[in-house]
Amino acid sequence: MTSDKGEVRNPADISEVVGTYPLLGAGDVDAAVEAAGKAQAEWAARPAVERAQLLAEAADRIAALDGFDELLIREQGKVAWEAGFEVGFFEALSSYYAGMAPDLDEGELAVDDGLGQLRIFHEPVGIVGAITPWNWPFALTAVKVVPALLAGNAVIVKPASNTPLTVMRALGAITDLFPSGLLAVLTGPGSTVGRRLLEHPLVRKVSLTGSTETGREAAAVAGQTVKNLTLELSPPPGSCASASSASTPLGPWRRSWPTGCAPSSTSTPSATASSRALRWGRSTTGPSATS
């Protein structure tokens, strides 16, 4: 663990240092991966319904954090109503995805033809890396962390270096609910921390939100170990469009994304919920006990 620190400054008043974060390196990633591997097996052995209950408890803790929305305003520059909206993501997503826990435990019924049944079971991939951006630092962390944990994975989060504080505070408040090492936040340069997550052979999936150029680099690095990679990349200039959804797990979706771009109909939680919650695992098929 390095003693070097990075500073986060208020974009509305750059003379204000909002907080600091450790500048970690590749060795810290290796140590976190080792700890995550030990914790993940224990976590995956628990029923998904139990995992969902712990995620609900985690959401309650985050919701009770004093001044959490104010911290987001100061480090990212959001207006107050938008910060209030963003800090509710973990709670809303935990509640929404909890409804999928029984499918993870019992399997999805694929065939029931009178002769027997065939069910599809989804297994966790293992260790998941989550690389998140500056514009929705907590919301997009929640979008990656909640379904990955529910599916039985360990998660290592690498937040953007100019907005890591809300992620550090929120996840730091809940890590003790889970096996030691299961959920970690690693701060530092993308060129070292992010790259090591992408190239580490024991990290079997990485979900990254960022620029198109970063995505190209990430795909090239992740390809060396043929890991599962999800990229949500910034679109070309001028391609943003309005979108709306009246039935998302976060309540009525705003008709335009206030920080520049509206989500497409396939990137809202309501449109991707089923596949997202199960995408973090690999599928196996097998006869049920009654076949």
N, C-alpha and C positions, 0 to 999 in steps of 0.2 A: 504494500500500500504506500503510495507516494505521499509526501508532505506538501507537494505543489498544489496550488489552488487556482481555479479559474473564477472570474468575477461575472456576476449577472447584474447588468445595469438597467434601470428603469428607462424604457424607450421614450417616455414623455419628459424625463429629466435625467439625462445621462450622467449628471454629477452624483446621482444617488446610486450607491451600490446596494442592491436588494439582498444579495447573499452571495455565498461562494460555494464551490463544489470541488471535489477532488479530481485532479487530472490523472486518471488511471491509465494503465498500459496493457499490453498484450498478456503479460504475466498475470495480471488481475483477472483477465477474461479466463485464462486457463484454470485459475483457482476456483472461480465461480462455476465453471463448467463441471469441474470435479465434484464440487459440493452439490450441484444440481442433479448430477447423475445419481448420487447416493439417495437424495431426497425423492426423486421422481418415482422410483420403484415402489416406495412406501405409499406415496400419494395415489398412484395408479391402482393400487390394490384396494383402495377404499371404494365403496359404491358411489356412483355419480350423484345420487341423491344426497349423500352425506357431503360430497364436495360442494354441491349447490348450496347447502345450508351454511357452510363456512364462508362461501362467497357472499351470501346475504349478510352474515355477521360483519364481514369486511366492509361491505357497502354501508352499513349502519355506522361503523367507526369513521369512515371517510366523511359521511354526511354530517357528523358531529364535530368535525374539525373547526376550531374557531378561526375566523379570518381567512379561510381557505380561498374564497373567491377574491378577496382583496389581494392576496399574494399573487394570484393569477393575473390580476389587473396590473400590478406593479411590475411583474417580470415580462409580461407579454404585450401589454398595452391595450387589452380589450376594454370595451365599454362595460359598465357594470351589469347590464341586463344579459349581455352575451356571456360574461364570465359566470353569472349565476346559472345560465343554461348549461354551460360546459361542465361545471362541477357535479352536475347530477347524472352524468353519463354512467358512471360505475354502478350506481344504484339501479338505474333503469335497465341496463344491460344484464345485470345479475338476476333481476326479477324475470326478465324476458327469457333468457337462456335456461333458467331453472326448469322451465316447462319441457325442455328436451332431455333432461336427466334420465327419465324412465326409459327412453329409447336407447340411451347408451348402456344402461344396465340390462335391459331385457332384449335388446336387438330389434331391428326393424323386420317385420313380417314381410317376406318377399314372395313366398309361395304357400298357399293353403288349398290343396286340390282334393281334399278328402282322403288322400293316401298318407299325407303327412304334411309337415310344415318345414319351410326353409327360412331361416332368419339371418340377417346380415348384422354382424357385430363390428363396431368401430373401435380400434385400438389406438392408444396415444402414440405419437411418433417418438416422444422422449423429451429432448431439450429443444425449446423454441427460443429463437432470438427475435426481439421486437425492437426495431429501429424507428424512432418516431420523430416528427417534424416540429418546427417552432410554432406553426400557426394555430394548431389545436393540440397542444402538448399533452393535456390530461385526457381529453376525449379520445384521441387516437391511441393513447396508451390503453385505455379501458377497452376499446374495440378489439385490441389484440390480446390483452391479458385475460379478460373474462372468459371467452370461449376456450382459449388454450388451457387454462387451469381446469375448467369444467370437464374437458375431455381427458384429463389425467396427465397433462404435461407439466414439466418445469418450465419457467419462463425467465429469461434474462433480458432486461430492458435497457436499451441505450438511447437516452433522450437527447434531443438537440442541445448543443452546448450553450445556446443563448436562452433556453427556457427549460432548465432541468429541475427547478426548485419545487414546483407543484407536484411533479412526479415523485421526487425524492420524499417530500413530506407525506403524500398520500400513501405510497407503497411502504414507506418506513413505518407507518402507523399500523400496518396489518400483517407484516411478515411473520410475527410471532404466532399467528393463527395457523400457520402451515408448517410442515416439516422444515427444519433448518436448511437453508440453501435453495428451497424450492422456487422462491421468488426473489430476484435480485435486481438492483439498479446499478449500472456501471456508467459513470460519467467520464468524459474525456474526448479527445479528438476522434472524429470518424475515421481518420486515416490509420489509427491504431486500434482503438476499441471496436469500432464498427467493422473494420476489415477483419480483425481476428475472429469476431463472431461469425462472419460470413465464410471464413476459410477453415474454421475448426471442424475436424471430422466428426466430433461427437454432437455437434449442433446439427440436428437433422431437418430443421425447418427455420427459415427466417422470413418474417413479414416486415417489409420496409415501406414507409411512406416518405417520399422525397422528390427531388428533381429528376427529370428524365436522364440527365447526365449521370447522376448518382446511381440511378437504376441500371444503366448500361454497365457501369463499373461493378456494381453488386452482382449482376448476372454473370459477368465474366469470372469473378472470384468464386461465387457459389458453385459455378459449374465444375470447378476443379474437384469438388467432393460430391458432385451430383446430388445436392440436397434439394429438398422441396423449398421453392422460393415464391413468395407472393409479393408483387410490386404494385403499389398505388402511386402513380407518378403524375407530376404536374403536366397538364395538357399544353399543347402549343398555344401561343398568344392568340386571343380572339376566339377560342373554341369553347369558352364557358357558356353554359346555357342554364336557364331556369328549370327547376324541377320541384315537384311538390308531392307529398304523401300524407294522407290523412290518418293513416293507421300504423304508425311506427311505434316501437316500444318506448320511444321518448316523447310520445304525444304528437300533436300536429307538427309536421315538419315545416320549417319556414319556406316560403315560396322562392326565396333566393338566398344563396349562401352569402352572408354579409361580409366575409373576408375575401370575396373575389369570385368564387366559382361554385356553382350549384352541383350537388352530387347527382350522378346519373341514376336512372331508375334501377340499375343493377348494383348500386353501391350503398343504397340506404339499408339500414338494418332490417326493415321488413322484407325487402326483396332478397336478401342473402342470408337470412337467419338460419334456415335449415342446413344449407350447405356450409355456412361458416362454422357452426357449432360442431359439425362432424368433419370438416375439412382438415382439422388438426390431427387426424388419425388416419391409419390405413385400415382398409376394410378386409374382413375375413368372412367367409360364409361357412355355415355348418348346420346340420340338422338339429332341430330342437329335441327336447327330451320326449316329445310325443310323436315323433316321426318314425 
